Amino acid sequence: MFLARALVQRAPLVVLDESLAALDPGTPQIAIARIERRAEAALVIAHP
């Protein structure tokens, strides 16, 4: 829900901490493309 709200409101900064890990295969690429178009800056935290 947070991700959707951030994209609709055109948040200046979006911080994602493992938020894409639970998505279906292929969906993270779509989400990242939309974040790149809508947010001014994004910080993506991924744990190995």
mmCIF file of the N, C-alpha and C atoms, coordinates in Angstrom:
data_MODEL
# 
_entry.id   MODEL 
# 
loop_
_atom_site.group_PDB 
_atom_site.id 
_atom_site.type_symbol 
_atom_site.label_atom_id 
_atom_site.label_alt_id 
_atom_site.label_comp_id 
_atom_site.label_asym_id 
_atom_site.label_entity_id 
_atom_site.label_seq_id 
_atom_site.pdbx_PDB_ins_code 
_atom_site.Cartn_x 
_atom_site.Cartn_y 
_atom_site.Cartn_z 
_atom_site.occupancy 
_atom_site.B_iso_or_equiv 
_atom_site.pdbx_formal_charge 
_atom_site.auth_seq_id 
_atom_site.auth_comp_id 
_atom_site.auth_asym_id 
_atom_site.auth_atom_id 
_atom_site.pdbx_PDB_model_num 
ATOM 1   N N  . MET A 1 1  ? 0.817  -1.185  0.000   1.00 0.00 ? 1  MET A N  1 
ATOM 2   C CA . MET A 1 1  ? 0.000  0.000   0.000   1.00 0.00 ? 1  MET A CA 1 
ATOM 3   C C  . MET A 1 1  ? 0.869  1.261   0.000   1.00 0.00 ? 1  MET A C  1 
ATOM 4   N N  . PHE A 1 2  ? 1.939  1.228   0.762   1.00 0.00 ? 2  PHE A N  1 
ATOM 5   C CA . PHE A 1 2  ? 2.822  2.387   0.814   1.00 0.00 ? 2  PHE A CA 1 
ATOM 6   C C  . PHE A 1 2  ? 3.402  2.706   -0.555  1.00 0.00 ? 2  PHE A C  1 
ATOM 7   N N  . LEU A 1 3  ? 3.809  1.686   -1.267  1.00 0.00 ? 3  LEU A N  1 
ATOM 8   C CA . LEU A 1 3  ? 4.411  1.889   -2.581  1.00 0.00 ? 3  LEU A CA 1 
ATOM 9   C C  . LEU A 1 3  ? 3.415  2.531   -3.534  1.00 0.00 ? 3  LEU A C  1 
ATOM 10  N N  . ALA A 1 4  ? 2.197  2.049   -3.547  1.00 0.00 ? 4  ALA A N  1 
ATOM 11  C CA . ALA A 1 4  ? 1.165  2.630   -4.413  1.00 0.00 ? 4  ALA A CA 1 
ATOM 12  C C  . ALA A 1 4  ? 0.915  4.091   -4.059  1.00 0.00 ? 4  ALA A C  1 
ATOM 13  N N  . ARG A 1 5  ? 0.819  4.395   -2.776  1.00 0.00 ? 5  ARG A N  1 
ATOM 14  C CA . ARG A 1 5  ? 0.568  5.779   -2.352  1.00 0.00 ? 5  ARG A CA 1 
ATOM 15  C C  . ARG A 1 5  ? 1.734  6.681   -2.750  1.00 0.00 ? 5  ARG A C  1 
ATOM 16  N N  . ALA A 1 6  ? 2.957  6.200   -2.591  1.00 0.00 ? 6  ALA A N  1 
ATOM 17  C CA . ALA A 1 6  ? 4.132  7.002   -2.947  1.00 0.00 ? 6  ALA A CA 1 
ATOM 18  C C  . ALA A 1 6  ? 4.156  7.312   -4.431  1.00 0.00 ? 6  ALA A C  1 
ATOM 19  N N  . LEU A 1 7  ? 3.759  6.350   -5.269  1.00 0.00 ? 7  LEU A N  1 
ATOM 20  C CA . LEU A 1 7  ? 3.770  6.571   -6.710  1.00 0.00 ? 7  LEU A CA 1 
ATOM 21  C C  . LEU A 1 7  ? 2.634  7.489   -7.151  1.00 0.00 ? 7  LEU A C  1 
ATOM 22  N N  . VAL A 1 8  ? 1.478  7.354   -6.550  1.00 0.00 ? 8  VAL A N  1 
ATOM 23  C CA . VAL A 1 8  ? 0.342  8.210   -6.922  1.00 0.00 ? 8  VAL A CA 1 
ATOM 24  C C  . VAL A 1 8  ? 0.614  9.652   -6.525  1.00 0.00 ? 8  VAL A C  1 
ATOM 25  N N  . GLN A 1 9  ? 1.215  9.852   -5.363  1.00 0.00 ? 9  GLN A N  1 
ATOM 26  C CA . GLN A 1 9  ? 1.472  11.204  -4.868  1.00 0.00 ? 9  GLN A CA 1 
ATOM 27  C C  . GLN A 1 9  ? 2.769  11.795  -5.407  1.00 0.00 ? 9  GLN A C  1 
ATOM 28  N N  . ARG A 1 10 ? 3.483  11.045  -6.255  1.00 0.00 ? 10 ARG A N  1 
ATOM 29  C CA . ARG A 1 10 ? 4.768  11.496  -6.803  1.00 0.00 ? 10 ARG A CA 1 
ATOM 30  C C  . ARG A 1 10 ? 5.726  11.926  -5.694  1.00 0.00 ? 10 ARG A C  1 
ATOM 31  N N  . ALA A 1 11 ? 6.012  11.006  -4.813  1.00 0.00 ? 11 ALA A N  1 
ATOM 32  C CA . ALA A 1 11 ? 6.904  11.276  -3.684  1.00 0.00 ? 11 ALA A CA 1 
ATOM 33  C C  . ALA A 1 11 ? 8.283  11.691  -4.187  1.00 0.00 ? 11 ALA A C  1 
ATOM 34  N N  . PRO A 1 12 ? 8.910  12.678  -3.559  1.00 0.00 ? 12 PRO A N  1 
ATOM 35  C CA . PRO A 1 12 ? 10.241 13.096  -3.991  1.00 0.00 ? 12 PRO A CA 1 
ATOM 36  C C  . PRO A 1 12 ? 11.309 12.046  -3.693  1.00 0.00 ? 12 PRO A C  1 
ATOM 37  N N  . LEU A 1 13 ? 11.078 11.220  -2.675  1.00 0.00 ? 13 LEU A N  1 
ATOM 38  C CA . LEU A 1 13 ? 12.021 10.170  -2.325  1.00 0.00 ? 13 LEU A CA 1 
ATOM 39  C C  . LEU A 1 13 ? 11.245 8.920   -1.942  1.00 0.00 ? 13 LEU A C  1 
ATOM 40  N N  . VAL A 1 14 ? 11.615 7.793   -2.527  1.00 0.00 ? 14 VAL A N  1 
ATOM 41  C CA . VAL A 1 14 ? 11.003 6.511   -2.198  1.00 0.00 ? 14 VAL A CA 1 
ATOM 42  C C  . VAL A 1 14 ? 12.106 5.606   -1.668  1.00 0.00 ? 14 VAL A C  1 
ATOM 43  N N  . VAL A 1 15 ? 11.925 5.087   -0.452  1.00 0.00 ? 15 VAL A N  1 
ATOM 44  C CA . VAL A 1 15 ? 12.885 4.173   0.159   1.00 0.00 ? 15 VAL A CA 1 
ATOM 45  C C  . VAL A 1 15 ? 12.240 2.795   0.202   1.00 0.00 ? 15 VAL A C  1 
ATOM 46  N N  . LEU A 1 16 ? 12.879 1.831   -0.438  1.00 0.00 ? 16 LEU A N  1 
ATOM 47  C CA . LEU A 1 16 ? 12.353 0.472   -0.501  1.00 0.00 ? 16 LEU A CA 1 
ATOM 48  C C  . LEU A 1 16 ? 13.321 -0.461  0.209   1.00 0.00 ? 16 LEU A C  1 
ATOM 49  N N  . ASP A 1 17 ? 12.875 -1.082  1.282   1.00 0.00 ? 17 ASP A N  1 
ATOM 50  C CA . ASP A 1 17 ? 13.699 -2.022  2.036   1.00 0.00 ? 17 ASP A CA 1 
ATOM 51  C C  . ASP A 1 17 ? 13.093 -3.403  1.884   1.00 0.00 ? 17 ASP A C  1 
ATOM 52  N N  . GLU A 1 18 ? 13.600 -4.167  0.918   1.00 0.00 ? 18 GLU A N  1 
ATOM 53  C CA . GLU A 1 18 ? 13.112 -5.520  0.635   1.00 0.00 ? 18 GLU A CA 1 
ATOM 54  C C  . GLU A 1 18 ? 11.631 -5.541  0.265   1.00 0.00 ? 18 GLU A C  1 
ATOM 55  N N  . SER A 1 19 ? 11.090 -4.440  -0.181  1.00 0.00 ? 19 SER A N  1 
ATOM 56  C CA . SER A 1 19 ? 9.657  -4.382  -0.479  1.00 0.00 ? 19 SER A CA 1 
ATOM 57  C C  . SER A 1 19 ? 9.302  -5.075  -1.790  1.00 0.00 ? 19 SER A C  1 
ATOM 58  N N  . LEU A 1 20 ? 10.269 -5.326  -2.649  1.00 0.00 ? 20 LEU A N  1 
ATOM 59  C CA . LEU A 1 20 ? 9.985  -5.987  -3.913  1.00 0.00 ? 20 LEU A CA 1 
ATOM 60  C C  . LEU A 1 20 ? 10.203 -7.499  -3.841  1.00 0.00 ? 20 LEU A C  1 
ATOM 61  N N  . ALA A 1 21 ? 10.723 -7.996  -2.727  1.00 0.00 ? 21 ALA A N  1 
ATOM 62  C CA . ALA A 1 21 ? 11.071 -9.413  -2.609  1.00 0.00 ? 21 ALA A CA 1 
ATOM 63  C C  . ALA A 1 21 ? 9.850  -10.331 -2.656  1.00 0.00 ? 21 ALA A C  1 
ATOM 64  N N  . ALA A 1 22 ? 8.701  -9.870  -2.220  1.00 0.00 ? 22 ALA A N  1 
ATOM 65  C CA . ALA A 1 22 ? 7.511  -10.727 -2.139  1.00 0.00 ? 22 ALA A CA 1 
ATOM 66  C C  . ALA A 1 22 ? 6.668  -10.697 -3.410  1.00 0.00 ? 22 ALA A C  1 
ATOM 67  N N  . LEU A 1 23 ? 7.094  -9.959  -4.417  1.00 0.00 ? 23 LEU A N  1 
ATOM 68  C CA . LEU A 1 23 ? 6.313  -9.858  -5.648  1.00 0.00 ? 23 LEU A CA 1 
ATOM 69  C C  . LEU A 1 23 ? 6.539  -11.068 -6.544  1.00 0.00 ? 23 LEU A C  1 
ATOM 70  N N  . ASP A 1 24 ? 5.586  -11.300 -7.427  1.00 0.00 ? 24 ASP A N  1 
ATOM 71  C CA . ASP A 1 24 ? 5.702  -12.390 -8.399  1.00 0.00 ? 24 ASP A CA 1 
ATOM 72  C C  . ASP A 1 24 ? 6.880  -12.132 -9.340  1.00 0.00 ? 24 ASP A C  1 
ATOM 73  N N  . PRO A 1 25 ? 7.462  -13.197 -9.913  1.00 0.00 ? 25 PRO A N  1 
ATOM 74  C CA . PRO A 1 25 ? 8.563  -13.011 -10.866 1.00 0.00 ? 25 PRO A CA 1 
ATOM 75  C C  . PRO A 1 25 ? 8.137  -12.096 -12.020 1.00 0.00 ? 25 PRO A C  1 
ATOM 76  N N  . GLY A 1 26 ? 9.005  -11.178 -12.379 1.00 0.00 ? 26 GLY A N  1 
ATOM 77  C CA . GLY A 1 26 ? 8.708  -10.246 -13.461 1.00 0.00 ? 26 GLY A CA 1 
ATOM 78  C C  . GLY A 1 26 ? 8.098  -8.947  -12.975 1.00 0.00 ? 26 GLY A C  1 
ATOM 79  N N  . THR A 1 27 ? 7.378  -8.994  -11.875 1.00 0.00 ? 27 THR A N  1 
ATOM 80  C CA . THR A 1 27 ? 6.717  -7.797  -11.354 1.00 0.00 ? 27 THR A CA 1 
ATOM 81  C C  . THR A 1 27 ? 7.705  -6.766  -10.808 1.00 0.00 ? 27 THR A C  1 
ATOM 82  N N  . PRO A 1 28 ? 8.803  -7.164  -10.148 1.00 0.00 ? 28 PRO A N  1 
ATOM 83  C CA . PRO A 1 28 ? 9.746  -6.145  -9.669  1.00 0.00 ? 28 PRO A CA 1 
ATOM 84  C C  . PRO A 1 28 ? 10.283 -5.241  -10.784 1.00 0.00 ? 28 PRO A C  1 
ATOM 85  N N  . GLN A 1 29 ? 10.522 -5.803  -11.971 1.00 0.00 ? 29 GLN A N  1 
ATOM 86  C CA . GLN A 1 29 ? 11.013 -4.974  -13.085 1.00 0.00 ? 29 GLN A CA 1 
ATOM 87  C C  . GLN A 1 29 ? 9.978  -3.926  -13.478 1.00 0.00 ? 29 GLN A C  1 
ATOM 88  N N  . ILE A 1 30 ? 8.712  -4.299  -13.471 1.00 0.00 ? 30 ILE A N  1 
ATOM 89  C CA . ILE A 1 30 ? 7.638  -3.356  -13.789 1.00 0.00 ? 30 ILE A CA 1 
ATOM 90  C C  . ILE A 1 30 ? 7.575  -2.267  -12.725 1.00 0.00 ? 30 ILE A C  1 
ATOM 91  N N  . ALA A 1 31 ? 7.638  -2.684  -11.464 1.00 0.00 ? 31 ALA A N  1 
ATOM 92  C CA . ALA A 1 31 ? 7.578  -1.723  -10.358 1.00 0.00 ? 31 ALA A CA 1 
ATOM 93  C C  . ALA A 1 31 ? 8.753  -0.758  -10.416 1.00 0.00 ? 31 ALA A C  1 
ATOM 94  N N  . ILE A 1 32 ? 9.942  -1.259  -10.673 1.00 0.00 ? 32 ILE A N  1 
ATOM 95  C CA . ILE A 1 32 ? 11.126 -0.394  -10.741 1.00 0.00 ? 32 ILE A CA 1 
ATOM 96  C C  . ILE A 1 32 ? 11.010 0.600   -11.891 1.00 0.00 ? 32 ILE A C  1 
ATOM 97  N N  . ALA A 1 33 ? 10.515 0.164   -13.028 1.00 0.00 ? 33 ALA A N  1 
ATOM 98  C CA . ALA A 1 33 ? 10.332 1.069   -14.164 1.00 0.00 ? 33 ALA A CA 1 
ATOM 99  C C  . ALA A 1 33 ? 9.368  2.196   -13.819 1.00 0.00 ? 33 ALA A C  1 
ATOM 100 N N  . ARG A 1 34 ? 8.305  1.868   -13.117 1.00 0.00 ? 34 ARG A N  1 
ATOM 101 C CA . ARG A 1 34 ? 7.332  2.906   -12.727 1.00 0.00 ? 34 ARG A CA 1 
ATOM 102 C C  . ARG A 1 34 ? 7.903  3.837   -11.671 1.00 0.00 ? 34 ARG A C  1 
ATOM 103 N N  . ILE A 1 35 ? 8.669  3.283   -10.753 1.00 0.00 ? 35 ILE A N  1 
ATOM 104 C CA . ILE A 1 35 ? 9.312  4.127   -9.738  1.00 0.00 ? 35 ILE A CA 1 
ATOM 105 C C  . ILE A 1 35 ? 10.268 5.100   -10.416 1.00 0.00 ? 35 ILE A C  1 
ATOM 106 N N  . GLU A 1 36 ? 11.034 4.637   -11.386 1.00 0.00 ? 36 GLU A N  1 
ATOM 107 C CA . GLU A 1 36 ? 11.975 5.513   -12.090 1.00 0.00 ? 36 GLU A CA 1 
ATOM 108 C C  . GLU A 1 36 ? 11.267 6.649   -12.805 1.00 0.00 ? 36 GLU A C  1 
ATOM 109 N N  . ARG A 1 37 ? 10.062 6.406   -13.307 1.00 0.00 ? 37 ARG A N  1 
ATOM 110 C CA . ARG A 1 37 ? 9.312  7.453   -14.008 1.00 0.00 ? 37 ARG A CA 1 
ATOM 111 C C  . ARG A 1 37 ? 8.642  8.425   -13.059 1.00 0.00 ? 37 ARG A C  1 
ATOM 112 N N  . ARG A 1 38 ? 8.222  7.961   -11.879 1.00 0.00 ? 38 ARG A N  1 
ATOM 113 C CA . ARG A 1 38 ? 7.392  8.778   -10.997 1.00 0.00 ? 38 ARG A CA 1 
ATOM 114 C C  . ARG A 1 38 ? 8.144  9.454   -9.855  1.00 0.00 ? 38 ARG A C  1 
ATOM 115 N N  . ALA A 1 39 ? 9.162  8.819   -9.309  1.00 0.00 ? 39 ALA A N  1 
ATOM 116 C CA . ALA A 1 39 ? 9.862  9.364   -8.154  1.00 0.00 ? 39 ALA A CA 1 
ATOM 117 C C  . ALA A 1 39 ? 11.082 10.151  -8.608  1.00 0.00 ? 39 ALA A C  1 
ATOM 118 N N  . GLU A 1 40 ? 11.401 11.190  -7.865  1.00 0.00 ? 40 GLU A N  1 
ATOM 119 C CA . GLU A 1 40 ? 12.599 11.970  -8.167  1.00 0.00 ? 40 GLU A CA 1 
ATOM 120 C C  . GLU A 1 40 ? 13.852 11.206  -7.776  1.00 0.00 ? 40 GLU A C  1 
ATOM 121 N N  . ALA A 1 41 ? 13.766 10.454  -6.681  1.00 0.00 ? 41 ALA A N  1 
ATOM 122 C CA . ALA A 1 41 ? 14.898 9.660   -6.208  1.00 0.00 ? 41 ALA A CA 1 
ATOM 123 C C  . ALA A 1 41 ? 14.380 8.408   -5.523  1.00 0.00 ? 41 ALA A C  1 
ATOM 124 N N  . ALA A 1 42 ? 15.134 7.340   -5.635  1.00 0.00 ? 42 ALA A N  1 
ATOM 125 C CA . ALA A 1 42 ? 14.750 6.092   -4.987  1.00 0.00 ? 42 ALA A CA 1 
ATOM 126 C C  . ALA A 1 42 ? 15.983 5.445   -4.378  1.00 0.00 ? 42 ALA A C  1 
ATOM 127 N N  . LEU A 1 43 ? 15.798 4.909   -3.181  1.00 0.00 ? 43 LEU A N  1 
ATOM 128 C CA . LEU A 1 43 ? 16.844 4.167   -2.499  1.00 0.00 ? 43 LEU A CA 1 
ATOM 129 C C  . LEU A 1 43 ? 16.300 2.758   -2.310  1.00 0.00 ? 43 LEU A C  1 
ATOM 130 N N  . VAL A 1 44 ? 16.944 1.791   -2.953  1.00 0.00 ? 44 VAL A N  1 
ATOM 131 C CA . VAL A 1 44 ? 16.498 0.410   -2.865  1.00 0.00 ? 44 VAL A CA 1 
ATOM 132 C C  . VAL A 1 44 ? 17.503 -0.369  -2.030  1.00 0.00 ? 44 VAL A C  1 
ATOM 133 N N  . ILE A 1 45 ? 17.015 -0.983  -0.956  1.00 0.00 ? 45 ILE A N  1 
ATOM 134 C CA . ILE A 1 45 ? 17.863 -1.773  -0.065  1.00 0.00 ? 45 ILE A CA 1 
ATOM 135 C C  . ILE A 1 45 ? 17.524 -3.239  -0.300  1.00 0.00 ? 45 ILE A C  1 
ATOM 136 N N  . ALA A 1 46 ? 18.509 -4.024  -0.712  1.00 0.00 ? 46 ALA A N  1 
ATOM 137 C CA . ALA A 1 46 ? 18.312 -5.451  -0.957  1.00 0.00 ? 46 ALA A CA 1 
ATOM 138 C C  . ALA A 1 46 ? 19.353 -6.225  -0.154  1.00 0.00 ? 46 ALA A C  1 
ATOM 139 N N  . HIS A 1 47 ? 18.906 -7.236  0.537   1.00 0.00 ? 47 HIS A N  1 
ATOM 140 C CA . HIS A 1 47 ? 19.796 -8.059  1.332   1.00 0.00 ? 47 HIS A CA 1 
ATOM 141 C C  . HIS A 1 47 ? 20.154 -9.322  0.549   1.00 0.00 ? 47 HIS A C  1 
ATOM 142 N N  . PRO A 1 48 ? 21.416 -9.739  0.600   1.00 0.00 ? 48 PRO A N  1 
ATOM 143 C CA . PRO A 1 48 ? 21.826 -10.942 -0.152  1.00 0.00 ? 48 PRO A CA 1 
ATOM 144 C C  . PRO A 1 48 ? 21.221 -12.204 0.419   1.00 0.00 ? 48 PRO A C  1 
# 
